[in-house]
Amino acid sequence: MAKIMTDFYLIRHGQTAWNRDRVFRGRIDVPLDDTGRREAEAVAQWLADVELNHIYSSPLSRAAETATILARNRGITVRKLEGLQDIEYGKWQGLPEIDVRRSYPALIREWETSPHQMTFPEGESLASVRARSLDCIHQLTLHHPGETLALVSHRVVLKVLCLALLGLPDSQFWHIQQDTCCINRFRMDGRSATVLLLNDTCHLKGLQRDTAGVDF
């Protein structure tokens, strides 16, 4: 008997000024910049021939606007899920990377060497992100068997989620890259996942992009 598969397109939102300037975003609602909107349009064009049944998004505007551009002309209402929300960076939110390095030198070394072992000050851990994002995937697989879904979320969330779907631990966080408006594709049967795309950015090659912060 053939398995009923659910297809997931996992998409990172487009660029914001804080990606470009390497500022920790988290739950602060930073809008797309002009480059980010062009990236979102490119994703929408690349997926134009894909029959999407549902589109879900993080509640934050940078993800929601990306999802809305993707939903345009499809007759689909974007639904927001708290489980796709960006990581809570706590006291790091709104700080440029250079300031974090000055104020939290030991903690940022831990973040860069053992990300799975730390919790952001007054913030969240990768384990928490994994639990809530995986729960989203499992619930959506149950509710949409045999359908094709697009989920628009954030860098940290997608890194952790891709690791989980690949059966890899959070200690491998830095071995997964997620550029702005990249596309990942996984096929789920309710118990296991097959990866079909990972950090695909082919649709962005013709754009004038700010490349310094695409994976920040």
Secondary structure by P-SEA (a helix, b strand, c coil): cccbbbbbbbbbbccccccccccccccccccccaaaaaaaaaaaaaaccccccbbbbcccaaaaaaaaaaaccccbbbbbbcccccccccccccccaaaaaaccaaaaaaaacccccccccccccaaaaaaaaaaaaaaaaaacccbbbbbbbcaaaaaaaaaaaaccccccccccccccbbbbbbbbcccccccccccccccccccccccccccc
